[in-house]
């Protein structure tokens, strides 16, 4: 009887093990998919931060050059202006791509309105530069100072936003690591508990069957 109990336990244990392994495979696929989304999100954020810092640097330099040109009563360097135009073109094209990518990534979607606000503020400063670079007499120092202050605030808020996004991404990583560490232990515990439970049930069943058989015969 003990031999039959062991055979049944081994068979049912194998079935349960197969089902749990199959379930784990599905979970692993979901984890890999989430890992890829997190990896892609980090690449997008890192690329955005690098391009944003470049854009801010050239904008700040342009404001300084505008103030200097006004004081010296001369035009801003055409060479620098051409460099700035190139940066603006690169930024605008990459921003359109960035917006599309953010909309596709669930982990980044909530940050889109704040990123759009950054773009709006940058455009405001750019318009100021475009309207005044060829009309230096119209570009008052206090107005330039105001734009510099606006740019500084934009940089600080951008830093906070990017830090927040990275923290959210890291929290997503932590959740994945917890699942990876926890899931195999859970399967092992469930399998052991199931086998113990099944063994107890089968023993009770055979005792009961033996009792009925003894009373009948």
Order of alpha helices (4+ residues) and beta strands (2+ residues): alpha-alpha-alpha-alpha-alpha
